[in-house]
Amino acid sequence: MYILFKRTCDIVLSGILILFLSPLLIPIMIGLKLTGEGYIFYKQERVGFKNKHFYILKFATMLKDSPNMAGGVITTKKDPRITPMGGFLRKSKINELPQLFNIFLGHMSVVGPRPVMPISFKAYPEHVQEVIYNVKPGLTGIGSIIFRDEEELITQVKNNGGDTWDFYKNQIYPFKGKVEEWYQGKQSFWTDLKLIVLTAWVIVKPDSELTYKWFDDLPKRTF
C-alpha cells in the first residue's frame, strides 16, 4: 500500500516542482549553454530498481570527456574537470534537479538510495548489491545526507596520497549499504518527510548533527 502511495506522491511532487522551478531551471540552462563546453544536460547509465539499468539526467557540471581523463569516475572537491558553473551547481545540489523528470517517469523516487554507475555498483559488497535497490533509487536519501561531504573526504584521501577507489570500496560503500538497509527497515511517510527536510537543512548547516538526533538508531559514521 505504501509503495502505491509513495508513487502517487512522487508524481504529484515532481510535477509541481518541475512547474514551480521552471523560472530557475531556464536561466541555468541558458548559462550552461553559454559557458563550459556549451552542453546543458548529462545522461549517464545508472543501476536502479531491482538492479535494472536506466539513464539518469543531470545538469552538466563537468567536461564531456571527464570519465576518460585523469580522475576517472571519481570527482574531488576542486576537480579541474568541473566547468565554470559546475562548482556552484554541485555544491548547491542544483545539478540534481533534472532528475525530477526521472522521478515523474518512474525511474526514481524522491527518497531512496542514490543510483550509482554499474562500475561503482560492483564495488558494493555482494550482500549489499542484493538488497540496496529493493526500493527505487532516490533524488535524496539517508546515504546522501550522511555523505554530504563525500567529495571533501575523497579530496583528503587523494591529498594524503591514499587510494581513492580503495577508500570507496572498503569504507564508503560498505557503510552506505548499512544505512540504506536501515532505511528500508524504517521506510514510511514520516521517515521520507524527515529525510526531505534534512536534505535542505544540511545544505544550509552542513556540520549539523540533526540527522542523528532525529534517528537515534541510525548506524554511526566513524570516518
C-alpha positions in Angstrom: 0.0 0.0 0.0 2.8 2.4 0.9 4.5 1.8 -2.4 1.4 2.9 -4.4 1.0 6.0 -2.0 4.7 6.9 -2.5 4.5 6.6 -6.3 1.5 8.9 -6.3 3.3 11.4 -4.1 6.3 11.2 -6.4 4.2 12.0 -9.5 2.4 14.9 -7.8 5.5 16.4 -6.1 7.9 16.1 -9.1 5.2 17.6 -11.4 4.6 20.5 -9.1 8.3 21.1 -8.7 9.1 21.0 -12.4 6.5 23.7 -13.0 7.4 25.8 -9.9 11.2 25.6 -10.6 10.9 26.4 -14.3 11.9 30.1 -13.7 15.2 28.8 -12.1 15.9 26.0 -14.5 15.6 28.0 -17.6 18.3 30.6 -16.7 20.6 27.8 -15.6 20.1 26.1 -19.0 20.9 29.3 -20.8 24.0 29.8 -18.6 25.3 26.3 -19.3 24.7 26.8 -23.0 26.9 29.9 -22.9 29.7 28.5 -20.7 31.9 25.5 -20.4 31.5 23.3 -23.5 28.0 24.5 -24.2 26.0 21.4 -23.3 23.2 21.5 -20.8 22.2 18.0 -19.7 24.3 15.0 -18.8 22.9 11.5 -19.3 24.6 8.6 -17.6 23.8 4.9 -17.1 22.9 4.0 -13.5 21.7 1.0 -11.6 18.1 1.3 -10.4 15.1 -0.6 -9.0 15.7 -4.3 -8.8 19.2 -3.7 -10.3 17.8 -2.7 -13.7 19.7 0.0 -15.6 18.4 3.4 -16.6 19.7 6.7 -17.7 19.9 9.5 -15.1 19.6 13.1 -16.1 21.6 15.9 -14.5 22.8 19.4 -15.4 26.2 19.2 -17.0 28.9 20.2 -14.5 32.0 18.5 -15.9 33.8 18.3 -19.2 32.2 15.8 -21.6 35.3 13.6 -21.7 35.9 13.7 -18.0 35.4 9.9 -17.4 38.4 9.3 -19.8 40.6 12.0 -18.2 42.7 11.8 -15.0 40.5 11.0 -12.1 38.1 8.8 -14.0 34.7 8.3 -12.3 35.9 9.8 -9.0 35.3 13.6 -8.5 37.3 15.6 -5.9 36.2 19.0 -4.4 38.2 21.2 -6.8 38.4 18.8 -9.7 39.9 20.7 -12.7 37.3 18.9 -15.0 34.5 20.9 -13.4 33.0 23.6 -15.6 32.7 27.3 -14.7 29.1 26.9 -13.4 29.7 23.3 -12.3 31.2 24.0 -8.8 28.2 26.1 -7.7 25.6 23.7 -9.2 27.3 20.7 -7.4 27.7 22.4 -4.1 24.1 23.6 -4.0 22.8 20.3 -5.5 21.0 22.2 -8.2 22.7 19.9 -10.7 20.5 17.1 -9.5 17.2 18.9 -10.2 16.7 17.5 -13.8 16.2 14.1 -12.0 12.7 15.4 -11.3 11.9 14.1 -14.8 13.3 10.7 -13.9 11.0 10.7 -10.8 8.0 11.8 -12.9 8.7 9.0 -15.4 9.0 6.4 -12.6 12.8 5.6 -12.8 13.4 7.1 -9.4 11.6 8.3 -6.3 12.1 11.5 -4.3 13.7 9.5 -1.4 15.8 6.4 -1.7 19.4 5.2 -2.2 21.3 7.2 -4.7 21.7 5.3 -8.1 25.3 4.6 -8.9 27.1 3.7 -12.1 27.5 0.0 -12.9 31.2 0.1 -12.2 30.5 1.6 -8.7 27.7 -0.9 -8.1 30.2 -3.8 -8.5 32.2 -2.2 -5.7 29.4 -2.7 -3.2 29.7 -5.9 -1.0 27.7 -8.7 -2.6 25.1 -8.8 0.2 24.5 -5.0 -0.3 24.1 -5.5 -4.1 21.4 -8.0 -3.5 19.2 -5.6 -1.4 20.1 -1.9 -1.8 17.8 -1.4 -4.8 14.8 -3.3 -3.5 13.4 0.2 -3.3 13.6 2.8 -6.1 16.7 5.0 -6.1 16.1 8.5 -4.9 16.9 12.1 -5.6 18.0 12.2 -2.0 18.3 9.7 0.8 19.9 8.8 4.1 23.2 7.9 2.3 23.3 11.3 0.6 22.7 13.1 3.8 25.3 11.1 5.8 27.9 11.5 3.0 27.1 15.2 2.1 30.9 15.7 2.4 31.8 12.9 0.1 33.9 15.0 -2.3 35.8 16.5 0.7 36.5 13.1 2.0 37.8 11.9 -1.3 39.9 15.0 -1.7 41.5 14.4 1.7 42.4 10.8 0.8 43.9 11.9 -2.5 45.9 14.8 -1.0 47.3 12.4 1.6 48.5 10.0 -1.1 45.8 7.4 -0.5 44.0 5.1 -2.9 40.6 6.8 -3.5 39.0 3.8 -5.1 40.1 1.5 -2.3 38.6 4.1 0.2 35.2 3.8 -1.7 35.2 0.0 -1.7 36.3 -0.5 1.9 34.9 2.5 3.7 32.2 4.5 1.9 30.3 1.7 0.1 30.0 -0.8 2.9 28.7 1.9 5.3 26.3 3.3 2.7 25.0 -0.3 2.4 24.3 -0.3 6.2 22.4 3.0 6.3 20.4 2.1 3.2 19.4 -1.2 4.8 18.4 0.8 7.9 16.2 3.0 5.6 14.4 0.0 4.1 13.5 -1.2 7.6 12.3 2.3 8.6 10.6 3.3 5.3 7.4 5.3 5.9 5.8 8.6 5.0 7.3 10.3 8.1 10.8 8.9 7.6 10.7 10.2 4.0 9.4 13.6 5.0 12.1 13.9 7.7 14.8 13.0 5.1 13.5 15.6 2.7 13.7 18.3 5.4 17.1 17.1 6.5 18.4 17.3 2.9 17.5 21.0 2.8 18.8 21.6 6.3 22.3 20.1 5.8 22.8 22.2 2.7 22.5 25.3 4.9 24.1 23.7 8.0 26.5 21.0 6.7 28.0 20.4 10.1 24.6 19.8 11.8 24.1 16.6 13.8 20.3 16.9 13.5 20.2 13.6 11.5 21.4 11.5 14.4 19.1 13.4 16.8 16.1 12.6 14.7 17.2 9.0 14.1 19.0 7.8 17.2 19.2 4.2 16.0 20.9 5.1 12.7 24.4 3.4 12.3 27.0 6.0 13.3 29.6 7.0 10.8 33.2 6.9 12.3 35.2 8.4 9.5 
